[in-house]
Amino acid sequence: MPRHVLFSVLLFLSLSTGPVMARDLQVEVEVLHIGGMLAPAELESLLANARLTIEATYQPTRLVDGVTARRERTLPIGSKLIPIPQQLNLQGEQVERKGRSLRFQVADAHAGHADYRLHSLALRAPIAPGTGRPQPDLTIDLLNPVSKAGAQETALYTRHGAFDLGLRVRYRWSDAPATAAAAAPVCDVDIQSLGGGQYRFRPQHRLSGLSRFLASDVQSDPPARPRAGQRSWRLREPFPEPLTGWKLSRNHLLQLQVDGTPVELLSLYAEQAGSGHCRRSRSYDALFASGKAVSLKSSAYDTECAADGSSSNRSVEASWLDDGSLASYQVNTQNGTQSWDGFAATAPANCGKSPAAPSREEVQALSAEFQRIREAFLRP
């Protein structure tokens, strides 16, 4: 054995012989919120799956080249030690399950590597394929990094394609007091504290995540790879206002069924040439469910069309919840952005003042404009 390798091994063994206080981390995970295209029954089945795994990652407390770390060169000269992590997986009966809750405990020290300590926890479970689910597994980082002492509570909001989850994670070291420390007030863009271990998570329309996954379907007409039962429509002249006299280059309305709901995806781009160097463009993108708007986005760009030769731009984005209430509204111009968020508007006072909501007339005008275009697509 080379002398330097023997020295490293002996050094590692000598550093690992000190007393180690054995302790465990007790963890409780509960799903408090389900949003988007995931049925409650499917979530509970997923959590009960025997292949569900809690992945505990351990990091070394000392970096020993060739034992707990590897050496990598750095530019322009020199090198550094990179920790070699170790992993321990909990499965089956090692994870207690009840409805939407999981309970388990994991040792602070790795059983086979005494000089390693718990660093992070993640949940991984297989999930059935479906629309808006690009991942084969549901993966959630529960604690990263793990707190080294005490008993605490935290809330997580995680997005997974066309659905999202809100979780509460409670954890306590076996050498900590039995009562967890009170959770600090949360002023997060997606989470609000209600007190007593309860939280409110950002609500979204059940089908709001579809726009991103169906966007490629409207890039060709007819669609290059149509989905089963999908229909494609094109807008025919005479075009409705405000598109009369414009030239359309992207011009689609797709209809399909998603989980038994009629869904329509609208995408349109129009151009118009004015006098001199004036050029105008308009774009419309929308998602409808059962004929009602889920999300709308319009933009208008005018280049050198003003009397002084200046240009202007304006875009508007809006989204709604399942009950028809407005979820968000944002206007962008060359002068800046005005944004209203319905979830932030309900936040506690200590989270800051929310911008004023858009007027009812403004929202109705946007909706009416899109509905005129949608109806023009569908006319006989």
Backbone hydrogen bonds, N-H to C=O, Kabsch-Sander energy under -0.5 kcal/mol:
donor,donor_aa,acceptor,acceptor_aa,energy
6,L,2,P,-2.3
7,F,3,R,-2.4
8,S,4,H,-1.8
9,V,5,V,-2.2
10,L,6,L,-2.4
11,L,7,F,-2.5
12,F,8,S,-2.4
13,L,9,V,-2.5
14,S,10,L,-2.3
15,L,11,L,-1.9
16,S,12,F,-1.1
17,T,14,S,-0.6
22,A,20,V,-0.7
25,L,106,V,-3.1
26,Q,24,D,-0.6
26,Q,172,R,-3.0
27,V,25,L,-0.5
27,V,104,F,-3.0
28,E,170,R,-3.0
29,V,102,L,-2.8
30,E,168,R,-2.3
31,V,100,R,-2.2
32,L,30,E,-0.7
32,L,166,G,-2.4
33,H,166,G,-1.8
35,G,164,D,-2.8
37,M,162,A,-2.5
38,L,36,G,-1.7
43,L,39,A,-2.0
44,E,40,P,-2.3
45,S,41,A,-1.9
46,L,42,E,-2.3
47,L,43,L,-2.5
48,A,44,E,-1.3
49,N,45,S,-0.6
49,N,46,L,-0.9
52,L,49,N,-1.8
53,T,124,R,-3.2
54,I,90,L,-2.3
55,E,53,T,-0.6
55,E,122,A,-3.1
56,A,54,I,-0.7
56,A,88,L,-3.1
57,T,55,E,-0.6
57,T,120,S,-2.5
58,Y,86,Q,-3.5
59,Q,117,R,-2.4
61,T,115,D,-2.4
64,V,62,R,-0.8
65,D,63,L,-0.5
66,G,69,A,-2.7
67,V,64,V,-2.5
68,T,64,V,-1.8
69,A,64,V,-1.6
70,R,82,I,-2.4
72,E,80,K,-3.0
74,T,78,G,-2.0
80,K,72,E,-2.6
82,I,70,R,-3.4
84,I,68,T,-2.8
86,Q,58,Y,-2.0
88,L,56,A,-2.6
90,L,54,I,-2.4
92,G,50,A,-0.8
94,Q,91,Q,-2.2
95,V,92,G,-1.7
96,E,94,Q,-0.5
96,E,103,R,-3.1
98,K,101,S,-2.2
101,S,98,K,-2.1
102,L,29,V,-2.8
103,R,96,E,-2.5
104,F,27,V,-2.0
106,V,25,L,-2.0
108,D,23,R,-2.5
110,H,113,H,-0.6
110,H,116,Y,-1.1
113,H,110,H,-0.7
116,Y,113,H,-1.8
117,R,59,Q,-2.5
118,L,108,D,-2.0
119,H,57,T,-3.0
120,S,57,T,-1.6
121,L,143,L,-2.5
122,A,55,E,-1.8
123,L,140,I,-3.0
124,R,53,T,-2.5
125,A,138,L,-2.0
127,I,136,P,-1.8
133,R,130,G,-1.7
138,L,125,A,-3.6
139,T,137,D,-0.6
140,I,123,L,-2.5
142,L,121,L,-1.6
142,L,140,I,-0.8
143,L,121,L,-1.7
144,N,145,P,-0.6
146,V,119,H,-2.7
152,Q,171,Y,-2.7
154,T,169,V,-2.4
156,L,167,L,-2.6
158,T,165,L,-2.7
160,H,163,F,-3.2
162,A,132,G,-2.2
162,A,160,H,-0.5
163,F,160,H,-0.9
164,D,35,G,-2.4
165,L,158,T,-2.7
166,G,33,H,-2.1
167,L,156,L,-2.9
168,R,30,E,-2.6
169,V,154,T,-3.1
170,R,28,E,-2.8
170,R,168,R,-0.5
171,Y,152,Q,-2.4
172,R,26,Q,-2.3
173,W,150,G,-2.0
174,S,24,D,-2.5
176,A,173,W,-2.1
181,A,151,A,-2.8
187,C,185,P,-0.5
188,D,191,I,-1.6
192,Q,200,R,-2.6
193,S,186,V,-1.0
194,L,198,Q,-2.5
195,G,198,Q,-0.9
198,Q,195,G,-1.2
200,R,192,Q,-3.1
202,R,190,D,-2.0
205,H,320,W,-0.5
208,S,205,H,-1.8
210,L,207,L,-1.9
211,S,208,S,-0.7
213,F,209,G,-0.7
214,L,210,L,-2.0
215,A,211,S,-1.0
217,D,214,L,-1.6
218,V,215,A,-1.5
219,Q,216,S,-1.3
230,Q,227,R,-2.1
231,R,255,Q,-2.5
233,W,253,L,-2.5
243,L,240,P,-2.8
246,W,243,L,-2.2
247,K,271,E,-2.7
248,L,246,W,-0.5
249,S,269,Y,-2.4
250,R,269,Y,-1.1
252,H,267,S,-2.6
253,L,233,W,-1.5
254,L,265,L,-2.6
255,Q,231,R,-2.6
256,L,263,V,-2.3
258,V,261,T,-2.4
261,T,258,V,-1.8
263,V,256,L,-3.4
264,E,288,F,-2.5
265,L,254,L,-2.1
266,L,264,E,-0.5
266,L,286,A,-2.5
267,S,252,H,-2.2
268,L,284,Y,-2.5
269,Y,250,R,-2.5
270,A,282,R,-3.2
271,E,247,K,-2.6
272,Q,280,R,-2.4
274,G,278,C,-2.3
278,C,275,S,-1.8
279,R,303,T,-1.7
280,R,272,Q,-3.0
281,S,301,Y,-2.1
282,R,270,A,-2.6
283,S,299,S,-2.1
284,Y,268,L,-2.6
285,D,297,K,-2.4
286,A,266,L,-2.4
287,L,295,S,-2.4
288,F,264,E,-2.9
289,A,292,K,-2.8
290,S,262,P,-3.2
292,K,289,A,-2.0
294,V,287,L,-3.3
295,S,287,L,-1.5
296,L,318,A,-2.7
297,K,285,D,-2.2
298,S,316,V,-2.4
299,S,283,S,-1.9
300,A,314,R,-2.6
301,Y,281,S,-2.3
302,D,312,S,-2.7
303,T,279,R,-3.1
303,T,301,Y,-0.5
304,E,302,D,-0.6
305,C,310,S,-0.8
306,A,310,S,-1.4
309,G,306,A,-2.0
312,S,302,D,-2.7
314,R,300,A,-2.2
315,S,332,N,-2.4
316,V,298,S,-2.7
317,E,330,Q,-2.5
318,A,296,L,-2.5
319,S,328,S,-1.9
320,W,294,V,-2.3
321,L,325,S,-2.5
324,G,321,L,-1.9
327,A,319,S,-3.0
328,S,319,S,-1.5
329,Y,340,W,-2.4
330,Q,317,E,-2.7
331,V,338,Q,-2.8
332,N,315,S,-2.7
333,T,336,G,-2.7
334,Q,313,N,-0.8
336,G,333,T,-1.6
338,Q,331,V,-2.7
340,W,329,Y,-3.0
342,G,327,A,-2.8
345,A,341,D,-1.9
346,T,343,F,-1.2
347,A,344,A,-1.6
351,C,348,P,-2.0
352,G,349,A,-1.7
363,V,359,S,-1.9
364,Q,360,R,-2.5
365,A,361,E,-2.3
366,L,362,E,-1.7
367,S,363,V,-2.4
368,A,364,Q,-2.7
369,E,365,A,-1.9
370,F,366,L,-1.8
371,Q,367,S,-2.3
372,R,368,A,-2.0
373,I,369,E,-1.5
374,R,370,F,-2.8
375,E,371,Q,-2.8
376,A,372,R,-1.7
377,F,373,I,-1.7
378,L,374,R,-1.5
379,R,375,E,-0.7
